[in-house]
Amino acid sequence: MKLRLIVILLIFIKPVFGENYIEQYGSIKLSGTSFIQDISKDNRKNSKLDSELEYNFYLEKDNLEFKVQSKIKFGNPSLNDQINFNEAYVSGYRDNFDYLIGNNIIFWGKNEFFNPVDVINSQDYSKGLNKGEKIGQPMINFKRYLDIGDLDLYLLYPTKNIYPLEKIRSQTALNFDDYSKYSNSASNTNPGIGIRLSGYRDNIDYGLSMYNGNTKDPGLNIINGKIVPNYSEILQLGFDFQLTRDSDLYKSEIIYRSDQFDSNNILSDYYASNLGYEKTLFNFLQKNWDLGLLAEYTYDSRGRRSHTGFQNDLFLGTTLALNDIQDTQSRFVVINDLNRQTRSMTFTYESRFFSLIRGGVELYYPFNLENDIHNASFKDEANVSIFTKYSF
């Protein structure tokens, strides 16, 4: 599907190739992760090395744009799906609407840590279940500009999540099967549709959205000793909102979703929300530093049957930007499950070295996750990652 899409796009832009504005850029990223605790009777490696080569090509002529972002990934242990085109599209405009055909990454929502309204893209978990990245979604996207905001219509080709191979940490105790199941009108050819109206008025940003198609959060069935994802067809209605008051941001995301598998693999309807607050302290400690304070509270009407695990959780975080020539930044986040009194901590530091090279370190540490049925698989997954990235 990916290569077929690239060929179609190349044919489409052939008449204009080589004219007007062309841009090429990319990066090489290397990272190494070491897990602090060894798991007995487990064949998964306690360290891993990953490399990623990214190349971007952009062409613009008149009212037509063409972009391809290709990524080649290597890892030890081996990674699933080593080549992808998360962005590969032709876009343009005509009269009062824009159009886009191809693979693209779409973001819906306002909050920092968890976005229940964000439902368009599937996830790539090939580097571990706590390292999810969005997969490019094949689509046709029409955008219409209205007086009250921007109206987007998405026609979507069905996609699946990518799960880690058996040697990769972190993941569940059982390995994932390549096979997937489909239930409740879902199928590997079932098209999806998304609609979103987004806009702003004074200091308020808002979005109203609807999605109907295969879920991006499948139920997980155990068949013949392996985990088999089971996709259902869902309907989701969403609302996201942000109010800006000087250096204070008040955020909210609310959804209603039908026919989603819960943690007991039972189809159910539910409501969920995420309420957020963010404040920035400029010139912190009388220096050219910006300190961000973040808090989010998540709720799910299914309680402990929630498939996400964020049914009654509090996210607390800080960000610190030194605003120096090296663009030095740090981030500290604690996730608290208020029902089970469990939590996890993530700390990230990164900076630029030698102009074009960025590097940093990330620490993840869990607390009492054995009491959390959703995150118990991560109870022994404390790890340290070191990464560097060269851009060209």
Secondary structure as UniProt FT lines:
FT   HELIX           2..13
FT   HELIX           14..16
FT   TURN            17..18
FT   STRAND          21..35
FT   TURN            40..41
FT   STRAND          47..61
FT   TURN            62..63
FT   STRAND          64..76
FT   STRAND          83..94
FT   TURN            95..96
FT   STRAND          97..104
FT   TURN            116..117
FT   STRAND          123..124
FT   TURN            126..127
FT   TURN            129..130
FT   STRAND          133..134
FT   STRAND          137..146
FT   TURN            147..148
FT   STRAND          149..156
FT   TURN            166..167
FT   STRAND          181..183
FT   TURN            184..185
FT   TURN            188..189
FT   STRAND          192..201
FT   TURN            202..203
FT   STRAND          204..214
FT   STRAND          219..223
FT   TURN            224..225
FT   STRAND          226..245
FT   TURN            246..247
FT   STRAND          248..261
FT   TURN            263..264
FT   STRAND          267..282
FT   HELIX           284..286
FT   STRAND          290..300
FT   TURN            301..302
FT   HELIX           303..305
FT   STRAND          312..321
FT   TURN            325..326
FT   STRAND          329..337
FT   TURN            338..341
FT   STRAND          342..353
FT   TURN            354..356
FT   STRAND          357..367
FT   HELIX           369..371
FT   TURN            373..375
FT   HELIX           376..378
FT   TURN            379..380
FT   STRAND          383..391
//
